[in-house]
Amino acid sequence: MKTPPSLIPELIVSNLSASLIFWRDLVGFQILHERPEEGFVYLALGNAHLMLEQQNLAGRDWASAALEKPFGRGINFEIQVIDIGIIIERTRQRGVEFFLPPEERWYRHGQVEVGQYQCIISDPDGYLVRLMEKLGERSAAG
């Protein structure tokens, strides 16, 4: 068995069905296992793993304060994908608005710049998801 990632976020969601439409059907995650009676699913897309739990369905949750939309303020989850174009097209077909429209961006990393094609969309609860496809490296300017 492949070693799971060392960090697996678990997001409290207000409506698991709506969240699955976003994470599975739009972004492309697959359900690895689920506990419907608890409103819980474990998802993966490549090496990106994520857990979703319906708020208060299991009789408990680990919210440290009252949850108000948008959930996850101040965080965005960057997820590397193989073909961002497919997700961008599904996003447009479903009328989902981009928080950050698709763009090519280069980030300096030491003596090189690392490129990625990226966009940010928001899940039904307001968690920001930055999807990116690697473009390679080039010499850093200056």
N, C-alpha and C positions, 0 to 999 in steps of 0.2 A: 504494500500500500504506500502511496505517495505521502510524504510528510506534509501535514496541513500547515497553512501559514501561521506564524506566531502571533499575528494580530487579526482578529476576526470581529469587526464591529457588530453589535446587536442594536438594531434600531427599533424603538417603540413606534408603532404606527397606529393611526386612528381607524383605518379600515384595511384589513389584510387583503381583501379581494382587489381593491383599487391599487394597493401597493404591488401586488403580483402582476397586474396588467402593466404597470410601469416597469418593474425590475425584470420580469420574465419576458413578457411579450414585446416590450419596446426596446429595452437595453440588451436582452439576450441571455440573461442568467438562466441556469437550470436548477431545478429543485433537487438537492441531494437527499434530503429527508425532511419529513414534516410530522407535526403532531397537531392535527386539525382541532382536536378537543381543547387544546391550549392556545390555539391561534398562533402557532409557531411554524416557521419554515427556515431551512438552512439552504442557502443558494450559493452557486459558484459560476464564475465566468472565467475560464482559464485558471490562473492562480489567485484571482480575486474572490474571496469568500465573504459572505455576509449573512447575518441572521436577522429575521424580521419577527416581531412579536406584537400581536394585537393588544392595544392598551387595555389593561385590566381584565382581559378575558380569562386568564388563568387565576384570577383572584389576587394577583400581586404583580407588581412591576418594580423596576429599579430606578424610577424617576427620582431625581434628587430635589425637584421642585415641581410646581404645577406646570404642566405642558400647555403651551399656547403656540398656535401656528404663527409663523413657520417654525417647525421643530429644527433643532440642530443649528441654531444661529451661530455664526462665526466659524463654521466648519464646511469644507467641501471635500468630497471623496474623489480623488483622482483614480481613474480606472483605465488601465492600458487595454486597448482592444486591437484586434488584427485589422479590421476593416471598419473604420468609423463612418464611411460613406453609407453603409447599410443602415446604421442607426440614425444618421442625419435624415435619410430619406423617410424612414418610418416615423420619425419625429414630425417632419413636415406633413406627411400624409394624415397624421392623427390630429393635426392642428395644435400640437404642443408648442408653446413659446420657448424660445431660447433665452436663458438668463444671460448668456454670452454667446452670440452667434458664432458659427464655425470660423476659425481663423488659423493661420499658420503663425507659429510663435517660436522664437529661438531664445534659449536661456543660456547665459554664460556659465560655464563650469570649468574653472581654471583657465587653461589655454585654449579650450574649445567651446563652441556653442553647440548645444543639443537641441535639435528641432523636433517639434511635434505639431500635428494638426489636431486642434482641440475645439471643444464647445462645452458649455455648461447648461444643463437642464435641471429642473427642479422636480423632485418626486411629489406625489400627492400631499405629503405633509410638510413640504418645504425644505427637505434635505437637498443640498446642492450636490450635483454629480458632474464632475469634470471628466469627460470622456476624451481620451487622447490616443492617437496613433503615432508611433515614432517615425521621424523623418530622417534620422541619421545625425551625423556630426559634421562640423566644419570648423575651420580656424576662427578663433575669436577675433573680432575686429578691434583694432587699436592695441 
